[in-house]
């Protein structure tokens, strides 16, 4: 069964805005596949926290099984790309971090991984220069480019492969740029990836 790998703290400005330390190795956590939400489906405001925040990310899909041992081979494992949201309960996450506990309650709850439609990587998309953004009620909140990632796609796949053999259909949420912020009931959150498309969701009670 495919998995969702998520990378934290992969854009320097986002690391700084949350007063974190720039990592020496990728920060990895996971979400169950049940977290995925297709474009246009309503997203319920989670009931176990109050500071519900958006984090737009470029998401890659693994196209073949195996372990990536060399960065030079890594891109051949990626068969498609899209944009998605790593929805986060920041108040819950902050409390968990203070207590040294895992992040699942803040990051891996139902509907915490909205995802757009995938586009083939073999159609001329430059993975290392994808511009992407997030708007809430039509106002731009986040704007990033994959060229600014601290850890490249190649590095991420080698690091993940050292622990897990990759499977066809695995997804990797590759980190968010600065500008994360709150979502409220009634908001429409829209994400865009250059050469990929635009996708949106409504937050409901």
C-alpha positions as CSV (number, residue, x, y, z in Angstrom):
1,X,0.0,0.0,0.0
2,X,1.3,3.5,-0.9
3,X,2.3,6.0,1.8
4,X,2.4,9.7,2.3
5,X,5.8,11.0,3.3
6,X,6.0,14.7,4.4
7,X,9.0,16.9,4.7
8,X,9.2,19.6,7.3
9,X,11.3,22.7,7.4
10,X,12.5,22.5,3.8
11,X,12.3,26.2,3.0
12,X,14.6,28.6,5.0
13,X,12.1,31.5,5.3
14,X,9.4,29.1,6.7
15,X,12.0,27.7,9.2
16,X,12.7,31.3,10.3
17,X,9.0,32.4,10.6
18,X,8.3,29.5,13.0
19,X,11.6,30.2,14.9
20,X,13.0,26.8,14.2
21,X,16.6,25.7,13.5
22,X,17.6,24.9,9.9
23,X,17.9,21.1,9.8
24,X,21.0,19.3,8.8
25,X,19.0,16.4,7.4
26,X,15.4,16.3,6.2
27,X,12.7,16.3,8.8
28,X,10.3,13.4,7.9
29,X,6.8,12.6,9.2
30,X,4.0,10.6,7.7
31,X,0.2,10.8,7.1
32,X,-2.2,8.0,6.3
33,X,-3.6,7.8,2.8
34,X,-7.1,8.6,4.4
35,X,-5.9,12.2,4.9
36,X,-6.1,12.9,1.1
37,X,-8.9,15.2,-0.1
38,X,-9.8,15.6,-3.8
39,X,-10.2,19.1,-5.3
40,X,-13.6,20.6,-4.6
41,X,-14.5,18.4,-1.6
42,X,-15.5,20.3,1.6
43,X,-13.0,20.2,4.4
44,X,-14.3,20.1,7.9
45,X,-12.6,22.3,10.5
46,X,-11.0,19.8,12.9
47,X,-12.6,19.8,16.4
48,X,-9.5,19.1,18.5
49,X,-7.7,22.4,17.9
50,X,-8.2,26.1,17.1
51,X,-5.3,27.4,15.0
52,X,-5.9,25.6,11.7
53,X,-3.2,26.6,9.2
54,X,-2.5,26.1,5.5
55,X,0.9,24.9,4.1
56,X,1.0,24.7,0.3
57,X,3.5,22.1,-1.0
58,X,4.7,20.5,-4.2
59,X,3.9,16.8,-4.1
60,X,5.7,14.2,-6.1
61,X,4.5,10.6,-6.9
62,X,6.8,7.6,-7.1
63,X,6.4,5.6,-10.2
64,X,8.4,2.5,-9.5
65,X,9.5,0.4,-6.5
66,X,13.0,0.2,-5.1
67,X,15.6,2.2,-3.2
68,X,17.3,5.3,-4.7
69,X,21.0,4.9,-3.9
70,X,22.4,7.7,-6.1
71,X,21.2,11.2,-6.5
72,X,21.9,10.9,-10.2
73,X,19.2,8.3,-10.6
74,X,16.6,9.8,-8.3
75,X,14.5,11.8,-10.8
76,X,13.7,8.6,-12.7
77,X,11.6,7.4,-9.7
78,X,9.2,10.4,-10.0
79,X,6.4,9.9,-12.5
80,X,4.0,12.7,-11.7
81,X,3.8,16.0,-9.7
82,X,1.0,18.2,-8.3
83,X,0.4,20.6,-5.4
84,X,-1.2,19.9,-2.1
85,X,-1.8,21.2,1.4
86,X,-0.3,20.0,4.6
87,X,-3.0,21.3,6.9
88,X,-1.8,21.8,10.4
89,X,-3.3,22.5,13.8
90,X,-0.5,24.8,15.0
91,X,-1.7,25.2,18.6
92,X,-1.8,21.4,18.9
93,X,1.7,21.0,17.2
94,X,3.2,23.7,19.5
95,X,2.0,21.8,22.6
96,X,3.2,18.5,21.3
97,X,6.7,20.0,20.5
98,X,7.0,21.4,24.0
99,X,6.4,17.9,25.4
100,X,8.6,16.2,22.9
101,X,5.7,14.2,21.5
102,X,5.0,13.0,17.9
103,X,3.0,15.4,15.6
104,X,0.3,13.0,14.3
105,X,-2.5,14.8,16.3
106,X,-1.5,18.1,14.6
107,X,-0.6,16.8,11.2
108,X,-2.3,13.5,10.4
109,X,-6.0,14.0,11.2
110,X,-8.8,13.3,8.7
111,X,-8.7,15.6,5.6
112,X,-5.2,17.0,6.5
113,X,-3.8,16.4,3.0
114,X,-5.8,18.0,0.3
115,X,-4.2,17.2,-3.1
116,X,-4.5,18.4,-6.7
117,X,-4.6,16.4,-9.9
118,X,-1.3,14.9,-11.0
119,X,0.6,15.9,-14.1
120,X,3.1,13.7,-15.8
121,X,6.8,14.6,-15.2
122,X,7.5,13.6,-18.7
123,X,5.7,16.5,-20.3
124,X,8.5,19.1,-19.9
125,X,8.0,20.2,-16.4
126,X,11.2,21.5,-14.7
127,X,10.9,20.0,-11.2
128,X,13.6,22.3,-9.9
129,X,11.8,25.5,-10.9
130,X,8.1,25.0,-10.1
131,X,6.5,28.2,-8.9
132,X,3.5,27.6,-6.6
133,X,1.2,29.6,-4.4
134,X,-1.7,29.6,-1.9
135,X,-4.6,32.0,-1.8
136,X,-7.3,32.3,0.9
137,X,-10.5,34.1,-0.2
138,X,-8.6,35.4,-3.2
139,X,-5.7,36.9,-1.3
140,X,-2.3,35.5,-1.8
141,X,-0.7,34.1,1.4
142,X,2.1,31.9,0.2
143,X,4.4,32.0,-2.9
144,X,7.3,29.7,-3.4
145,X,9.6,28.0,-5.9
146,X,11.0,24.5,-5.7
147,X,14.4,25.9,-6.6
148,X,14.5,27.3,-3.0
149,X,14.2,24.0,-1.3
150,X,16.9,23.3,1.3
151,X,16.9,19.6,0.4
152,X,16.4,18.8,-3.3
153,X,14.1,16.1,-4.7
154,X,17.2,13.9,-5.3
155,X,18.4,14.3,-1.7
156,X,14.9,13.6,-0.3
157,X,14.5,10.4,-2.2
158,X,18.0,9.1,-1.3
159,X,17.3,9.9,2.4
160,X,13.9,8.2,2.4
161,X,15.3,5.2,0.6
162,X,17.8,4.7,3.3
163,X,14.9,3.8,5.6
164,X,12.0,2.7,3.4
165,X,12.0,0.9,0.1
166,X,9.9,3.1,-2.1
167,X,6.6,1.8,-3.5
168,X,4.7,2.7,-6.7
169,X,2.2,5.4,-5.7
170,X,4.1,6.7,-2.7
171,X,3.6,10.5,-2.3
172,X,6.1,13.0,-1.0
173,X,4.9,16.4,0.2
174,X,8.2,18.3,-0.2
175,X,7.8,21.2,2.3
176,X,6.2,24.7,2.4
177,X,7.5,28.2,1.9
178,X,6.9,31.1,4.3
179,X,3.5,32.7,4.7
180,X,1.6,30.0,6.5
181,X,-1.5,31.3,8.2
182,X,-4.9,30.5,9.7
183,X,-8.1,29.2,8.0
184,X,-11.6,29.7,9.3
185,X,-15.0,28.2,8.6
186,X,-16.3,29.7,5.4
187,X,-12.9,30.3,3.9
188,X,-11.9,29.1,0.4
189,X,-8.3,28.0,0.1
190,X,-6.9,27.8,-3.4
191,X,-3.5,26.5,-4.5
192,X,-1.7,26.8,-7.8
193,X,1.3,25.2,-9.4
194,X,2.8,26.5,-12.6
195,X,2.3,24.0,-15.4
196,X,0.1,21.9,-13.0
197,X,-3.1,23.7,-12.4
198,X,-5.3,25.4,-9.8
199,X,-7.3,23.6,-7.1
200,X,-9.6,24.8,-4.3
201,X,-11.5,23.7,-1.2
202,X,-14.0,25.2,1.1
203,X,-13.7,25.0,4.9
204,X,-16.9,24.0,6.6
205,X,-18.1,23.5,10.2
